[in-house]
């Protein structure tokens, strides 16, 4: 994610509407029958193996859209005979962490209910599980990894310890040549050609920073020779593109001019070349270099630091040294295993035979055990909250819709671990200033497709674990994390079935003076308007073009496709070109997360950081707020 860098740091260190295509809000709420009770989950219910459209799947968002777009919600609710010490809205990492922190502080007998609108828990930490050829093959459908866990706060690190997560073991369990974990591994660049993709092997991510045989890799690209010359000069740091500016003026330039404008005006690249340098920003941050400042683009992994004169060269050397110690830890299903570990701690009956960290990846969960009255902690899926209010000094009412039924529970405390933009609709009694702040950020939309292949023979011939495809619908392709953490057995070789992870960002380039928030909204609506059939065709066409020359046949080799769409993906963080520098305590996320009586807010939005540790820390803060009350 992009990082805001201050002038001191620098000088010291160097709308499309889609309601008609969905179920109409009026029709949806007409189905609500307030006399019905909450439904039970069958013993065969197991959402991780579902394919097709996942993530924000059909059925998970219609009730919320009816509320947010039309102010529609049921007029009556069946009051269940259920009162809890804590009701948590949202069972992503923040919500699960909040439940854990609350139980740890208040004791195992504390009654906790978690409500989530999806058919599975974990939020963006989504598990995709396939079974083929007698093997279980895992993919990650959203939140990918633990970044730099050695630098986690005591709160976040303490939760990992509570869960038994051994990050040293995780680092030892991952294959050495996995590109997303090891920057020295082989990651290729592929561009469409008349007879399929032209794939240039080597290490593209390092070549962009002047490492390895970057000149040879650039010369192999199917682009004009003069454009190759410009790329080589940029990557190698052959010139200072800002040599006409003083050090202070350089800071002003790199914080007020877009990265793409720098590439066009100062480096002299043509617009058709920019996607090759944009790709890492699109996947890492969710949008193009036109909405990153120069400094944010470089901080996000794009090239150019060496082209800032001697200061840039010095900082580049320091950055290269720091990169060698950069630690990223993976489970085979991404951070879904963190969510599973939390659920297992909270509700052991969901997997009574599981020991925890050592076998979490291979343990089959019993979803029927999530919501049972014999458990002090309960997790209720397919339940969209539509209203939260404090109705007296000591109680909160929580209204939700589950399977068309309008239901109500009460609690002593409530933590809203959903996304910020929905909260003003859930709690209209909040102060106007707080509601305005909650609406400020726009989540970054993302699409992660997992494709089960009959075998990995064609992919193995690419000689890379990660392929950048800057011109295609899916910008980066990777093998699923080849790790044995959690007891998982990854593919043993190219003859085994494998999963290809395909990552896309739907946020477009600006056509005028749109802010990044405007563009994120456009990307979000694009996701909702794109059918699974369209995504499937994009997957098949791209893989056939990329792998067809290696014997791949999409009609026989693809065994399943799961598309995880996240219209509300990464939390919004502040960008230099669009957002002011707010005084401490006055940024929208700080105003928005203010406690409101017995209601607190916990999500990565409230921290303005799209990271695992931010989600955990938000859960801790909300629990601390609530447990200071009687």
Number of C-alpha atoms within 10 A of each C-alpha: 20 22 15 17 14 13 14 10 11 19 13 8 12 17 12 12 11 13 15 9 10 14 15 15 21 12 10 16 21 12 13 21 18 18 13 15 14 17 13 13 17 11 10 9 13 17 16 20 13 15 17 17 19 26 29 22 18 14 16 19 15 20 26 22 18 21 20 18 11 11 12 17 23 22 9 14 19 18 17 12 8 12 18 20 20 27 29 28 28 30 29 25 32 33 34 30 28 31 30 24 21 24 21 12 13 13 10 15 11 17 22 25 25 27 26 27 28 25 20 21 30 26 26 25 25 27 30 29 23 24 14 16 10 7 14 16 24 30 30 30 31 28 23 23 24 21 17 14 19 13 11 17 14 10 16 22 18 12 20 20 12 13 17 14 19 14 20 12 12 18 18 13 17 21 15 14 16 22 22 20 20 17 17 18 20 21 27 24 23 24 20 17 12 7 10 17 20 17 21 22 17 21 24 26 26 21 20 24 22 22 16 15 13 22 19 13 20 22 17 14 17 15 13 10 12 10 17 20 14 17 26 22 19 25 24 21 23 15 16 21 19 18 12 9 12 10 17 11 12 17 21 14 17 22 23 16 18 22 27 24 19 21 24 14 11 12 20 13 21 11 11 9 18 18 19 19 23 24 26 24 24 24 20 15 23 24 27 26 28 21 25 29 26 29 25 25 29 19 20 20 21 23 27 31 28 26 23 24 17 15 17 18 18 15 17 20 13 12 13 14 11 10 12 11 9 15 17 18 26 26 29 29 28 27 27 30 26 26 25 27 25 23 26 21 16 24 20 20 19 21 20 13 12 19 15 21 18 17 17 23 27 18 19 15 22 17 22 16 21 24 21 16 10 8 18 18 26 23 26 26 25 21 28 25 26 25 19 25 21 21 10 9 9 13 18 25 20 23 24 26 26 22 16 20 22 29 26 22 20 25 22 21 25 32 28 28 32 25 23 27 20 19 22 21 19 20 17 13 13 18 12 11 11 18 23 16 20 24 17 16 22 25 24 27 27 28 24 25 30 31 28 25 23 19 22 21 19 20 23 16 13 19 14 22 22 26 27 25 25 23 15 17 17 25 22 24 23 21 23 28 28 23 24 21 28 22 15 21 17 23 20 10 12 15 13 17 26 30 30 23 23 25 24 22 28 24 25 18 14 15 7 6 7 12 14 27 19 14 21 27 22 19 25 25 18 20 23 20 16 12 12 16 11 9 21 19 11 15 22 17 15 20 23 19 21 25 21 18 14 15 13 21 16 18 9 9 17 19 17 18 24 26 26 26 26 25 24 22 23 25 23 25 22 19 20 23 18 14 12 10 12 9 7 7 9 12 17 23 25 17 17 25 24 16 15 18 16 23 23 23 30 32 30 29 30 27 21 20 21 23 17 22 26 23 28 26 26 27 31 23 17 27 26 16 18 21 13 7 11 8
